[in-house]
């Protein structure tokens, strides 16, 4: 499996030195967009990426063997490095390709709405030569050499990166391919963004021998995990929560509320940025803990719910729903799991928390059950249990029931459905349903 990722390494002690390089790069991209738009009919028919890039470069850059069709580029951007000139051509063509694709979609929908416009000024950043920017120079491993426009001349300039960042970049480069870095501006700091590509082989364990980590993501408890196999045996359970980080986030949100009541929504960008960074930190820590738990117990699969919370949120908990970073947790956990050969799957979220894991029906939660907390629930038989833990059992069971159905013929599965009627609708399946199906298969 081909896995792509990126890493941003901070450039230390750099402020205004990149401004001229970024300015001239963006001017070059704008120039090429105008040129390539005039030649779009001939460029768009070229399918091979390398051939298309060479054709784009031939339009703006002349050599001893050929004359450029638009020689103004070499005059306006004198002595621009070859690798940066190629990056300019690729960026410009990508912008045009996206624009023409949007125009075709607009026309296919009956030309409704505003027609897409071609922006000539692009907020893009240059790409540098891979060797000098990845391997460092001979003096120190934490230094990179970048060719910049300084005093109207292109010269090599040494920059120091954080040692921890360079260590991570070299570690990823040793396991896979690393691309030329791109300059990036974020939070008033400069970074080099490295894109990496890895080839990983995911496990191919048979369903009978699989061990899965069923994860129920929540708002009260960040994640509730259960390790189980196809027979329904639960090997481990764990509640993942970060009370300190959550308390810090809640205090920050309360601070925002107080400022909004007193002064309105003005001048809150910094504190909102801080709240977002805290929320992202909780998501990254959660994903890391989930994958580490799966590796610890030798799980072959991580099973999440398919969560769709789109639409307008209402009620007193709407801000917590807006801040719920469940998509980031699943995305980061999926990437790290694939890097370790662990597969990731998702099941329907309907009924996982609403139905009791023993198959007794709907549960009562919170005030309906007489509790001050929403984490506990009461089964119809009167049993009190943790609702998130019950949901994690149902998530793992739904995955195994779906996969078991795929491994059996239609006729054999219809016989199982006759003996276990609740498995007819998979959205109503629970952990108890999986145990019944296994008992039927054992007798058969």
N, C-alpha and C positions, 0 to 999 in steps of 0.2 A: 504494500500500500504506500502511495506517495503522500507524504505529510509535509505541508508547508507552514512555516512560522516566521516570525520576525522578532528582532531584538533591537532596542534603541539604546545606544551608548552615549552618555553625556560627554560633551566636549568641555573641558575645563578652561577657564580664563579666556573666554572668547565672547566678544560682544558686537562690535561694529565692523569687524574685519570681513564678515561675509556679505555685507550689504551690497557692495558693488558687483560681486559675483552673482548674487541672486537677481539683482536688477538687470544685468546684461543677459542673464539666462532667460528671464521672462520676456525681455524684448525680442530675443532670438526666437522663442516659441511663438510669439505673436506674429513675427515676420513669416515664419514657416507655415503657420495656419493659413495666412492669406495666400501664400504661394501654392500650397497643396490643394487649397479649395479650387484654384484655377485649373489645376491638373487632376482633379478628383476622378474624372471619368477613366483616365489611363491608370491611375494608382489603385483604384478600388477593385480592379479585375485581377490584380496580382494576389495569389493565394499564399505563396511561400513567404514567411515572415522575413527571412534574410534577404531574399530577392527584393522584396518591397522596401526594406530599409535602405538597401544599396541604391534603389531607384530614387528614393526620396533624397538621399544625400547627393546623388549625381545632379539633381536639379539646382542645388544651392552651392555646391563646392566643386571647383574646377581643379584639374590636375594637368600635368605636362602632356598627357595623352588625350584629354577631353576638355571641352569648354563648358562651363556651367551655363544652364539656360537663364538662371537668375544670379549673375555674378555680384549683385549688390550685397549679398550676404557676407562674402569674404571681405568686402570693403567696410561694412558697418561693424562686423564682429571680427576684427583683425586678430590673427593668431589664436583664435579660440581652440582649445585642445580637441583632438580628434574624438576622444571618447565622449566629451561633453557635447560636441556637435551631433554625434549619433544619438545621444540621449534627447537632444532638442528635437530631432526628426521623429523619434519614437513618440515623444509626448505630444507633438503637434498632430501626428497622424491619429493617435488615440483620441484626442479631443474631437477631431473631425469625424472619426468613425462613430463616436457616441452621438454627435449632433445629427448625422444623417440617419442613424438608427431611430432616434427620437422623432425625426420628421416622417419616416416611413410608418411608425406606429400611429402618429397623429393623423396621417392620411388614411390609414386602414380603419380608423375609428370615425370616419366621416368628416374629418377636419373640424371636429368640435373643440371648443375652447381656444386658447391662445396658441398661435403657432410657435414652435421652439425657435429660439434665436441663437446665433453663433456668437459666443463671447470671444473676443480677441485677446483680452487681458486675462491671464490665467494665474491663479495663486499656486504656482508650482515651484519646486526646488530642484537644484541640479543633482545629478548622479556623478560620483567620482570613480576614479580608476581603482579597480579592486585590489591590485597588489599592494600599492602604497597605503591604502586605507585599511587593509585587513591585517597585514603581517607586521606592521610597524617598521621602524628603521633599525639601524645597527646599534644605536646608543642605548635604547630602552625598549622593552616590549610594550609599554603603555603609551607609546607615541605613534601617531600616524602622520603621514605626509599628504597634504592636499594642495592641489594646484589652484591658486586663486588669482583674481584680478586685483593687483595692488599697485597703486600709482601708475595706472594705465599700462601695466605689463603683467603677463601671466608668470608667476613664480611659485616655487614650492615652499610651503609654510608648514612647520612642525606644530602639532597640537597634542596635548596630553588628554587622555581619556581616563576615566575611573578604572583602577586596577581590577575591581570586581566585575565591571562591565566587560573588559577585555578578556578576563578569565572565562566568562560565560560565552563570549563570542568564539573563542578558540575551542572551547569544549564542544559547542555545537558544530563548528567547522570540521572537527575531527571525525564526527559521526556522519556527516552528510555534506552536501554541496552548499557553498555560500556565495551569494551574489555580490555585485558591486553595491556599495552603500549609497543611500540617498540622504541628503541633508534635510533636517527637520527642525522646525521652530515650535516650541511648546513651553508655555508658562515662562516666557521671557528667557528661555535657555535654548542652546543649540544642541542637537543630537545627530548622530549618524545612525540611520535605520538600516540594519542588515537583514536581508531576507535569506532564509535557509530552507533547504529541501532535504528530506530524509526518506529513505526507503525502509519501511518496517513491515514485518510479517505478523499478522494477527493470528491468534490461536485458532485451531480448528477442532476443538474438543466436541465430541458427540454429545447430544442432548442428555443422554442417560448419565454421563459422567460430569455434566456441567455443574458448576457452583456459581451462583449469581449473588450480586449485592443489590438488593432492592432498596431504593432511596426515595423517601418521601420528603420533598422540600416544603418548608412551611414558613410562616411569619413569626409565630411564637418561638418554636424551636427551629433553628436554621435547617437542620437535616436530621432525619431519623433513618437509620440504616439497619438492615437485617441480612445476614448471610444465610442462604438456604440452597437446597438442591432440588432436583426434579421430584423426589419422593416427599417433599415438604418438610424435611428435617432442617431445623433452624440451628445453625452452629454458633452464631454470635449476634449480638444486638449492640447498637451504640447510638447515643444521642450526641449530635455535634452541635455545639452552641458556643458563642463567643460573647459572654455577658459584658465584659469590659468594653469591647468595641461597640456593641449594641447600645450600651448605656451612654457612651460618648456620642454616638450618632443621635440618640434621642435628645440629649442635652443640647446638641447643636441645632436640631430642628426646633426645639422650644425657644432657643435664642433667636432664631429667625422669626418665629411667630411674634415674639415681643417687639422686635424691631419693626416688623410690618404693621403692627397695631399702632405704634407710635409715630413712625416716619413714612409708612407706605412701602412700596416695592423698590425704592431707589437705593442704589449703592449696596446691593446685596450679592454682587457677583463673586466676591472673594469668599464669603462665608458659604455660599452655595457650592462653590468649587471644592471647598474643604469637606462639606457634607458628602459630595459625590465621591471624593477620594476615600472617605471612610467607608462608604457603601461598597465601593469596588474592592476595598481591602477585605471586607467581610466575605464577599463573593469569592475572591481568589483563595482565601484561607479555607473556605468551605470546600471548594473544588479540590484543593490539595489534600485535605483530610479525607475526603471520599475516596480518591484514587489510592492514597496510602493504605487505607483500610482494605480496599479490594486486593492490593498486592500482598498485604500481611496475611490474609486468609486464603490466598491462592484462587481468587475468583476469576472466572473466564469471561464474565459479562457484568456490566453495570446497567441496571434497569431504572430509568426515570419515568415520570409521568409526562404525557404530552400536555403542556400547560398553555392555554390561550386565554389571556386576561385582557384582550383588546376591548375597546369600548369605554364608555364613560363610567368612572367609579363613583359610587354614592355611599353615603353613610359616614359614620365617625372614623372609620378605618381607611378612608380613601387615600390619605397621604401615605400610610404604610404600604398599601397596595401599589402605589406609584413608585415607591422606593424599593419594592421587592425586586431584587436583582437575580431572579431565577434563571433568566436566559444566559446571563454571563456565567453563572455557576455551571450550567450544562455545557456551554461552549468550551470553557476552560477545562472542565473535567474530561470532556470528549477528546480534546487534543492530548492531554497528558496520558489518558488511558491508552490511546492509540500508540503513543510513543513507547509504552510498556507492553504492547501486544494484547491489551485487554479490549474487548469489543464493548460497544454501547448500544442500547436499544431503548425504545419508548413504548409505553402502553397507554390505552385510553384512561383518562383520569376520572371518568364518571363513576361514582359509587365507591371509590377506594376508601375515602374517609367516612362516607355516609353509611356504608354497610359494615356490620360486624364481621370480624375475620372468621368466626366460627359458623357463619351462615345463618344466624338467628334473625337477621333482618336489619332494619334501620336502627341507628343508635340515637340517643339523646345527648346533646352536648351543651356545655355552658349552663346558662340559667334554666334552660328547659329541663336539665337533669338535676338542678339544684346545686351547681358548682359555681364558684367564683371565677374559675379559670376555664378557658376554652380548650385546654389540652386534654382534659379528662372527658370520658364519655360513659354512658350507662347502657349496657345491652338490654334487650327486652326481657332476658331472664333475671335481670337485676345485677349482673356482674359489672364491676367498675374496672375500667381499663384505660390505658393511655391510647388516645385516638390516633396519634401519629404512628405509633408502633403497630396498631392494628392495620392502618393503611399501608405500611411497608410490607406486611405479610400479604395483603391483597395484591399489591403491585407485583411482587415476585410470583405469586400464584397465577396472575393473569398472563404473564409472560410464558410460563411453562404450559399453561392450558392452550395458548395459541400455538406454540411450537409442537405440542403433542398432537393437535388436530392436523397439522401439516404432515406428520409422519404416519398417519393412519388413513386408510381408504375411506371413501364416503360411506360405504356400507357398514364398516366396522365402527365408524364414529357415530353413525345413526343408532347403532345398538347401545353405545355408551350413553347417548343422549336419552334413550328410553329409560335407562336405569338411573341417570343423573339429570333430571329435567332442567335444573338451573344452568347447566352449561350450554343450553340452546342459545341463550343471549349472553354473549361473552362480557358485555358491560356489567352484568349482574353477578359475574363469577367472583368468588372469594377464596380465601385460603382453605376453607372447609370444602369447597367444590373440588379443589385439587386433591385433597385427601380421599374424597369419595371416588374420583376417577382412578386414582392409583389402586384403591381397593378392588374396583371392578376389573382393572387390567391384571391385577395379581391373580384373581380367580380365573380369568379367561386364559 
